[in-house]
Amino acid sequence: MITLAGADHQESRYPALDVVILGGTPIREPVAWGGPFVMNTKAEVLQAFEDFQAGRFGQIPAERLPHGDLGEVH
């Protein structure tokens, strides 16, 4: 059973509540992280930072949607 609770008073700029529940089988591998990057080693995390700062990640064009607005769902 999962129970969710929130504060008695929520900031008015974000009236919606988003909940994400993830699960899976353990991968049984080492994990290293830094900021938004999660890799297997510290060296891989540092390389990810270098790649990001050098612009080697590329870009995905996307429309900006207001928080909580998923647009029309088909």
C-alpha positions as CSV (number, residue, x, y, z in Angstrom):
1,M,0.0,0.0,0.0
2,I,1.2,3.5,-0.8
3,T,0.0,6.5,1.1
4,L,0.6,10.1,-0.2
5,A,0.2,13.2,1.8
6,G,0.8,16.9,1.1
7,A,1.2,20.0,3.1
8,D,-1.8,21.7,4.6
9,H,-1.1,24.8,2.5
10,Q,0.3,24.5,-1.1
11,E,1.9,27.3,-3.0
12,S,-0.7,28.9,-5.3
13,R,1.7,29.0,-8.3
14,Y,1.6,25.2,-8.6
15,P,-1.9,24.0,-7.7
16,A,-1.5,20.6,-9.4
17,L,0.1,17.5,-7.8
18,D,2.3,15.3,-10.0
19,V,3.3,11.8,-8.7
20,V,5.7,9.5,-10.4
21,I,6.3,6.0,-9.1
22,L,9.1,3.9,-10.6
23,G,10.1,0.4,-9.9
24,G,12.2,-2.3,-11.4
25,T,14.6,-5.1,-10.9
26,P,18.0,-4.1,-9.4
27,I,20.7,-3.9,-12.1
28,R,23.4,-5.0,-9.6
29,E,26.0,-2.6,-11.1
30,P,27.9,0.2,-9.5
31,V,26.2,3.6,-9.6
32,A,27.9,7.0,-9.6
33,W,26.0,10.3,-9.8
34,G,26.6,14.0,-10.0
35,G,23.9,16.6,-10.7
36,P,21.5,15.2,-13.3
37,F,24.0,12.5,-14.5
38,V,23.9,8.9,-13.3
39,M,26.5,6.6,-14.6
40,N,28.5,3.5,-13.5
41,T,31.8,5.3,-12.6
42,K,32.9,8.8,-11.5
43,A,34.9,9.1,-14.7
44,E,31.8,8.6,-16.8
45,V,30.0,11.3,-14.8
46,L,32.8,13.7,-15.3
47,Q,32.8,12.9,-19.0
48,A,29.1,13.6,-19.2
49,F,29.6,17.0,-17.6
50,E,32.4,17.7,-20.2
51,D,30.2,16.6,-23.1
52,F,27.3,18.7,-21.8
53,Q,29.4,21.8,-21.4
54,A,30.9,21.3,-24.8
55,G,27.4,21.1,-26.4
56,R,27.8,17.5,-27.5
57,F,24.4,16.4,-26.2
58,G,22.5,18.0,-29.1
59,Q,19.0,19.4,-28.7
60,I,15.5,18.1,-29.0
61,P,13.1,20.9,-30.2
62,A,10.1,20.9,-27.9
63,E,7.1,23.1,-27.4
64,R,7.0,24.7,-23.9
65,L,3.8,23.8,-22.0
66,P,2.7,25.4,-18.8
67,H,3.3,23.3,-15.7
68,G,0.7,20.5,-15.5
69,D,-0.7,21.2,-19.0
70,L,-0.3,18.1,-21.2
71,G,-2.3,19.5,-24.0
72,E,-4.8,17.5,-25.9
73,V,-4.5,13.7,-25.4
74,H,-5.6,11.4,-28.3
